[in-house]
């Protein structure tokens, strides 16, 4: 059965092919054995990741590691970060409150 944990990489040991992640919610630390050494090419200490892993007794084996935006971060695709949409909203709002000329 696969499990998942999201958090920050706090330690990497390429010699033993293990890495440690501190989970966001509980602040618990999980030490994973990497399924293969290729996982270490993209993972660096301090990265925010989501790890899919299997559990065999006390052994946690990372099946995959994916970069994840930190919680609370605003996505670059979010309309809230679009300057043009923000400006358009201000223009529409200003137009709706502008005084109207009497005919």
N, CA, C and O of each residue as an XYZ file, in Angstrom:
412
protein
N       0.836     -1.175      0.000
C       0.000      0.000      0.000
C       0.885      1.244      0.000
O       1.823      1.351      0.790
N       0.574      2.190     -0.903
C       1.360      3.418     -0.974
C       0.846      4.451      0.011
O      -0.355      4.581      0.246
N       1.791      5.177      0.576
C       1.503      6.280      1.482
C       2.144      7.528      0.885
O       2.961      7.437     -0.031
N       1.766      8.698      1.411
C       2.346      9.957      0.945
C       2.672     10.846      2.130
O       1.992     10.813      3.156
N       3.713     11.634      1.977
C       4.056     12.648      2.974
C       4.582     13.868      2.213
O       5.289     13.734      1.214
N       4.225     15.056      2.701
C       4.686     16.297      2.090
C       5.443     17.090      3.141
O       4.971     17.271      4.264
N       6.630     17.562      2.759
C       7.433     18.341      3.701
C       8.744     18.773      3.083
O       8.929     18.718      1.867
N       9.661     19.210      3.953
C      10.972     19.689      3.509
C      12.045     18.640      3.720
O      12.075     17.955      4.743
N      12.931     18.523      2.730
C      14.068     17.609      2.841
C      15.044     18.230      3.836
O      15.517     19.349      3.640
N      15.341     17.490      4.905
C      16.233     18.018      5.943
C      17.599     17.357      5.940
O      18.540     17.890      6.527
N      17.729     16.203      5.290
C      19.025     15.522      5.215
C      19.043     14.563      4.037
O      18.026     13.973      3.673
N      20.228     14.423      3.452
C      20.433     13.476      2.352
C      21.741     12.750      2.597
O      22.758     13.373      2.902
N      21.716     11.425      2.462
C      22.937     10.627      2.594
C      23.064      9.734      1.363
O      22.510      8.635      1.333
N      23.802     10.208      0.336
C      23.930      9.420     -0.892
C      24.661      8.086     -0.687
O      24.459      7.145     -1.456
N      25.508      8.002      0.344
C      26.237      6.756      0.595
C      25.308      5.618      1.005
O      25.509      4.468      0.615
N      24.285      5.953      1.798
C      23.338      4.920      2.233
C      22.029      4.996      1.451
O      21.092      4.247      1.729
N      21.966      5.894      0.480
C      20.774      6.155     -0.348
C      19.528      6.407      0.503
O      18.455      5.866      0.238
N      19.697      7.240      1.531
C      18.570      7.625      2.368
C      18.441      9.142      2.398
O      19.412      9.867      2.180
N      17.221      9.608      2.673
C      16.994     11.026      2.876
C      15.882     11.203      3.905
O      15.054     10.313      4.100
N      15.875     12.351      4.554
C      14.919     12.622      5.621
C      14.042     13.799      5.237
O      14.523     14.805      4.714
N      12.756     13.663      5.502
C      11.770     14.713      5.228
C      11.050     15.025      6.531
O      10.631     14.121      7.253
N      10.909     16.331      6.827
C      10.106     16.765      7.974
C       8.740     17.157      7.438
O       8.618     18.080      6.633
N       7.708     16.442      7.897
C       6.347     16.656      7.405
C       5.826     18.034      7.806
O       6.096     18.519      8.905
N       5.072     18.658      6.893
C       4.526     19.994      7.124
C       3.599     20.057      8.328
O       3.789     20.891      9.213
N       2.603     19.190      8.370
C       1.547     19.287      9.383
C       2.022     18.906     10.781
O       1.840     19.672     11.727
N       2.619     17.747     10.916
C       2.955     17.231     12.238
C       4.382     17.540     12.681
O       4.714     17.387     13.856
N       5.218     17.969     11.753
C       6.642     18.214     12.012
C       7.394     16.938     12.400
O       8.485     17.006     12.966
N       6.808     15.773     12.093
C       7.496     14.495     12.309
C       8.536     14.319     11.222
O       8.377     14.831     10.113
N       9.602     13.596     11.537
C      10.617     13.311     10.529
C      10.469     11.874     10.041
O      10.202     10.955     10.815
N      10.651     11.712      8.736
C      10.573     10.406      8.099
C      11.873     10.193      7.338
O      12.285     11.049      6.556
N      12.517      9.060      7.563
C      13.730      8.722      6.827
C      13.390      7.631      5.835
O      12.898      6.563      6.200
N      13.663      7.921      4.566
C      13.314      7.016      3.472
C      14.559      6.417      2.843
O      15.585      7.084      2.706
N      14.458      5.148      2.461
C      15.456      4.525      1.594
C      14.975      4.787      0.174
O      13.814      4.536     -0.149
N      15.860      5.288     -0.668
C      15.467      5.580     -2.051
C      15.375      4.288     -2.843
O      16.209      3.395     -2.693
N      14.358      4.195     -3.684
C      14.172      3.005     -4.517
C      15.363      2.841     -5.469
O      15.828      1.729     -5.717
N      15.848      3.980     -5.997
C      17.069      3.937     -6.808
C      17.843      5.249     -6.653
O      17.272      6.265     -6.256
N      19.121      5.226     -6.963
C      20.004      6.389     -6.786
C      19.600      7.584     -7.646
O      19.959      8.716     -7.323
N      18.872      7.362     -8.716
C      18.479      8.460     -9.609
C      17.626      9.499     -8.886
O      17.581     10.655     -9.307
N      16.954      9.112     -7.813
C      16.133     10.054     -7.050
C      16.965     11.200     -6.483
O      16.456     12.304     -6.291
N      18.230     10.943     -6.218
C      19.077     11.956     -5.605
C      19.524     13.038     -6.576
O      20.014     14.081     -6.144
N      19.368     12.819     -7.864
C      19.820     13.815     -8.830
C      18.979     15.088     -8.784
O      19.481     16.166     -9.100
N      17.705     14.981     -8.393
C      16.817     16.140     -8.372
C      16.472     16.640     -6.969
O      15.868     17.703     -6.829
N      16.844     15.894     -5.934
C      16.467     16.257     -4.568
C      17.646     16.928     -3.866
O      18.772     16.431     -3.880
N      17.346     18.079     -3.250
C      18.375     18.804     -2.511
C      17.843     19.156     -1.129
O      16.635     19.285     -0.933
N      18.744     19.306     -0.187
C      18.356     19.693      1.158
C      17.627     21.035      1.089
O      18.094     21.966      0.433
N      16.485     21.129      1.764
C      15.683     22.342      1.764
C      14.539     22.317      0.768
O      13.642     23.156      0.845
N      14.549     21.366     -0.176
C      13.466     21.257     -1.157
C      12.159     20.881     -0.470
O      12.151     20.132      0.507
N      11.064     21.406     -0.988
C       9.732     21.041     -0.511
C       9.210     19.978     -1.468
O       9.066     20.234     -2.664
N       8.925     18.780     -0.947
C       8.605     17.636     -1.804
C       7.392     16.864     -1.297
O       6.966     17.001     -0.150
N       6.856     16.047     -2.200
C       5.829     15.063     -1.847
C       6.427     13.705     -2.167
O       6.831     13.445     -3.301
N       6.481     12.849     -1.169
C       7.085     11.524     -1.322
C       5.996     10.465     -1.285
O       5.191     10.416     -0.354
N       5.979      9.617     -2.308
C       5.122      8.433     -2.315
C       6.015      7.284     -1.847
O       7.095      7.067     -2.396
N       5.557      6.552     -0.834
C       6.413      5.507     -0.277
C       5.615      4.279      0.135
O       4.398      4.325      0.318
N       6.350      3.179      0.272
C       5.770      1.955      0.801
C       6.430      1.677      2.144
O       7.551      2.110      2.413
N       5.700      0.942      2.976
C       6.185      0.637      4.314
C       6.254     -0.874      4.481
O       5.264     -1.579      4.288
N       7.419     -1.354      4.836
C       7.634     -2.786      5.106
C       8.229     -2.882      6.504
O       9.436     -2.725      6.687
N       7.369     -3.143      7.491
C       7.828     -3.119      8.876
C       8.170     -1.682      9.240
O       7.335     -0.786      9.115
N       9.412     -1.464      9.695
C       9.853     -0.109     10.036
C      10.539      0.578      8.864
O      10.845      1.768      8.944
N      10.788     -0.150      7.774
C      11.492      0.380      6.604
C      10.538      1.163      5.690
O       9.517      0.628      5.257
N      10.869      2.426      5.399
C      10.112      3.257      4.472
C      10.919      3.368      3.184
O      12.068      3.807      3.203
N      10.316      2.969      2.064
C      11.001      3.026      0.770
C      10.311      4.027     -0.132
O       9.134      3.874     -0.458
N      11.045      5.054     -0.535
C      10.500      6.084     -1.420
C      10.345      5.514     -2.816
O      11.310      5.041     -3.417
N       9.127      5.563     -3.327
C       8.837      5.099     -4.686
C       8.993      6.246     -5.684
O       9.447      6.045     -6.811
N       8.606      7.467     -5.252
C       8.769      8.648     -6.103
C       8.864      9.887     -5.224
O       8.344      9.926     -4.109
N       9.547     10.905     -5.762
C       9.708     12.181     -5.075
C       9.371     13.269     -6.083
O       9.948     13.311     -7.170
N       8.433     14.157     -5.727
C       8.039     15.237     -6.637
C       8.151     16.571     -5.915
O       7.781     16.689     -4.747
N       8.666     17.578     -6.622
C       8.746     18.921     -6.064
C       7.331     19.433     -5.821
O       6.423     19.163     -6.607
N       7.153     20.161     -4.749
C       5.831     20.655     -4.361
C       5.988     22.096     -3.912
O       6.965     22.444     -3.249
N       5.012     22.947     -4.279
C       5.027     24.336     -3.814
C       4.766     24.338     -2.314
O       3.926     23.579     -1.831
N       5.476     25.183     -1.573
C       5.236     25.250     -0.128
C       3.795     25.633      0.171
O       3.173     26.371     -0.594
N       3.263     25.135      1.281
C       1.887     25.461      1.625
C       1.771     26.957      1.865
O       2.644     27.568      2.480
N       0.682     27.540      1.371
C       0.473     28.972      1.496
C       1.049     29.760      0.339
O       0.810     30.963      0.231
N       1.806     29.101     -0.530
C       2.390     29.800     -1.670
C       1.318     30.062     -2.717
O       0.409     29.252     -2.900
N       1.423     31.171     -3.387
C       0.485     31.512     -4.452
C       1.029     30.963     -5.755
O       2.180     31.209     -6.116
N       0.202     30.227     -6.449
C       0.598     29.658     -7.736
C       0.828     30.765     -8.745
O       0.141     31.786     -8.716
N       1.783     30.573     -9.632
C       2.048     31.563    -10.672
C       0.877     31.681    -11.634
O       0.717     32.712    -12.288
N       0.069     30.655    -11.728
C      -1.081     30.674    -12.628
C      -2.313     31.263    -11.976
O      -3.355     31.400    -12.617
N      -2.203     31.608    -10.717
C      -3.355     32.145    -10.004
C      -3.757     33.492    -10.576
O      -2.889     34.329    -10.825
N      -5.048     33.729    -10.794
C      -5.479     35.031    -11.314
C      -5.167     36.165    -10.347
O      -5.127     37.326    -10.754
N      -4.949     35.853     -9.085
C      -4.633     36.895     -8.111
C      -3.267     37.527     -8.368
O      -3.008     38.642     -7.915
N      -2.394     36.830     -9.087
C      -1.064     37.369     -9.328
C      -0.952     38.038    -10.687
O       0.123     38.523    -11.041
N      -2.012     38.078    -11.442
C      -1.966     38.662    -12.774
C      -2.128     40.181    -12.694
O      -3.194     40.680    -12.334
N      -1.070     40.903    -13.029
C      -1.099     42.357    -12.968
C      -2.137     42.922    -13.919
O      -2.846     43.868    -13.576
N      -2.234     42.350    -15.114
C      -3.186     42.889    -16.082
C      -4.619     42.720    -15.591
O      -5.436     43.625    -15.763
N      -4.939     41.583    -14.985
C      -6.285     41.386    -14.460
C      -6.542     42.317    -13.289
O      -7.649     42.834    -13.138
N      -5.534     42.535    -12.462
C      -5.694     43.452    -11.338
C      -5.951     44.861    -11.853
O      -6.866     45.539    -11.387
N      -5.150     45.298    -12.807
C      -5.331     46.639    -13.358
C      -6.691     46.791    -14.025
O      -7.343     47.824    -13.879
N      -7.120     45.774    -14.751
C      -8.422     45.813    -15.407
C      -9.521     45.967    -14.362
O     -10.469     46.727    -14.560
N      -9.396     45.250    -13.257
C     -10.375     45.351    -12.183
C     -10.425     46.753    -11.597
O     -11.509     47.256    -11.299
N      -9.277     47.394    -11.428
C      -9.226     48.752    -10.888
C      -9.871     49.721    -11.862
O     -10.619     50.606    -11.448
N      -9.592     49.565    -13.159
C     -10.181     50.438    -14.174
C     -11.697     50.290    -14.176
O     -12.413     51.291    -14.213
N     -12.202     49.046    -14.136
C     -13.653     48.814    -14.128
C     -14.274     49.417    -12.872
O     -15.342     50.028    -12.925
N     -13.589     49.237    -11.739
C     -14.113     49.767    -10.487
C     -14.134     51.294    -10.547
O     -15.117     51.905    -10.128
N     -13.085     51.918    -11.050
C     -13.025     53.380    -11.144
C     -14.099     53.889    -12.100
O     -14.704     54.930    -11.847
N     -14.341     53.174    -13.186
C     -15.358     53.597    -14.143
C     -16.756     53.521    -13.528
O     -17.623     54.337    -13.841
N     -16.964     52.551    -12.663
C     -18.302     52.393    -12.093
C     -18.595     53.448    -11.026
O     -19.762     53.686    -10.716
N     -17.570     54.086    -10.456
C     -17.814     55.091     -9.421
C     -17.567     56.511     -9.932
O     -17.731     57.479     -9.190
N     -17.172     56.631    -11.198
C     -16.915     57.960    -11.775
C     -18.236     58.734    -11.864
O     -19.277     58.161    -12.187
N     -18.185     60.030    -11.576
C     -19.421     60.833    -11.675
C     -19.899     60.902    -13.112
O     -19.098     60.956    -14.045
N     -21.205     60.899    -13.278
C     -21.773     60.936    -14.612
C     -22.199     62.377    -14.942
O     -22.694     63.109    -14.085
N     -21.994     62.749    -16.184
C     -22.375     64.104    -16.601
C     -23.883     64.186    -16.749
O     -24.523     63.236    -17.200
N     -24.431     65.287    -16.379
C     -25.866     65.477    -16.521
C     -26.186     65.897    -17.950
O     -25.460     66.709    -18.525
N     -27.222     65.378    -18.520
C     -27.566     65.694    -19.891
C     -28.452     66.898    -19.985
O     -28.835     67.298    -21.085
